[in-house]
């Protein structure tokens, strides 16, 4: 059974990540992918939208697929239905992506285990924004206050 990395490991990931490719980033501000990505962008992360039906989201050029991105990606954050996760994992492995975050409700244990076995850091069924706000910022607060 898949288990997420612990709090400290997730916080360490959030500390070292700079660029996040968001698969399924919607241009609709009412969608969770848009709100979460806008918040993460506001926290200083570079967001790269991955959505084949749009040209731009959050004032950033969108890409049809991960392989089309022409910049280094530290983390792939997924806002797609679980049936698409296996294909996204295949792309991440082929591209040498080091970390994969599957948002709340995005669950595919077999694909997550396959990604982990290929060397990816994998978080599943958790909200990156909530972890950033409730875990990372709390852990970093004493450091940030100095």
N, C-alpha and C positions, 0 to 999 in steps of 0.2 A: 504494500500500500504506500502510495506517495505521501511524503511529508515535506512541508515547506521548510526552507532554512529558518533558523532561529532569528530572533529580533536583531541580535548583534550582527549577524551575517547580512541580513536585509539592509540594515543601516549602513554597513560598510559598502555594500553595493551602491546605495543611493549617494554615498559620499564620493565614490570614484567615477560614477557615470556622468558624462557631460552631454552626450547626444542620444536621443531616444527616437527611434523610428516607431510610429504609432500606426499599426495595421488596423484599418477600419475607422480611421479618424473622420468623423462626419463634419460636414460644413454647417450642419444645423446646430445652433447654440443650445437648443433644448436637449440634445443628446448627451448622455454621460461622457462619451469619448471626447466631445468638444470641451465640456466643462473641465474635465480632469486634465486634458492636454493644455488648455489655456492656463490653468493653475500651475502646472509643472513648468510651463514656459515663463510664467511670472516668478517662479522660484529660481530662474536662471538657467534652466535646461534648454538646450537646443532641441526643438521638436521638428521631426521630419514626417509629414503626413504620407501615408501609403493607402491610396484609394484610387482604383482605376477609373472612376467616373467623375473625378474633379481635377481641376488644374491647380487649385490653391486652397489652403485652409489655414486659418490663423495668420494670414499674410505671408505664408511660406509655400513655395512650390511643392505640389503633391506629386508623388511617383505612383505608377501603376502597380509596381511590385518591388519587393526588397532589392532584387538584383539590379534594378535600374538606378538605385541611389548611387551618386557619384562622390560620396563623402563617407568617412569612417562612422560606423554606428556602434555605440557601446551597449545598447540595450534595445530589444524589440519588445514593445508593449502591445498586447493583442486585445482588441475589442471586436472580435468576430465570434460567430457561433462555434460551438465545440467541434462540429463536423469539419471545420476548416483548419483546425489546429495541426493535424498530421502533416498537411501540405506546407504549412508555415514552418513547422519544425524541420522539414526536409530542406526548405530554403535556407533557414538559419544555419543548419549543419553545413550545407554546400558553400555558404558564404563565409564560414568561419566566425559567425557571430558568437560572442562569449556569454551573453545573458538574455534570458527570455522571461517576460512577466505576463502571465495570463490573468486578466482582470476578473473581478467578481463574476461568478457564474460561468466562466470559461474553463471547463473541466474536461480534460482528456488525459487520464492517468497513464495510459500506454504511451502516448506521444510525449508526455512530460518525462517519463522514465527513459524513453529513447533519447530525448534531448540531453538529459543528465548523463546518460551513459556515453554520449558523444562529447562530454566535457563542458556542456553549457551549465551556467548557474540558472536554476529554474525556480520561479515562484508561480504558484497556481491558485486561482480562486481568491485573490486578495486585490484590493484597490491600492494602486501605487500612491495616489494622492493621500489616502487615509493613512497609509504607512508613513509617508513623508511627514505629514502633519502631526500624527499622534505618536509616532515612534522616533523617527529621525530627528525632528526638531526638538523633542523633549530630551533625547540623548545628547544632542549637540548644544543645548541651551547654555550650559556652563561654559563651554568653549567659546560660543558666540558672544557671550557677555564680557569676555576678557578684553 
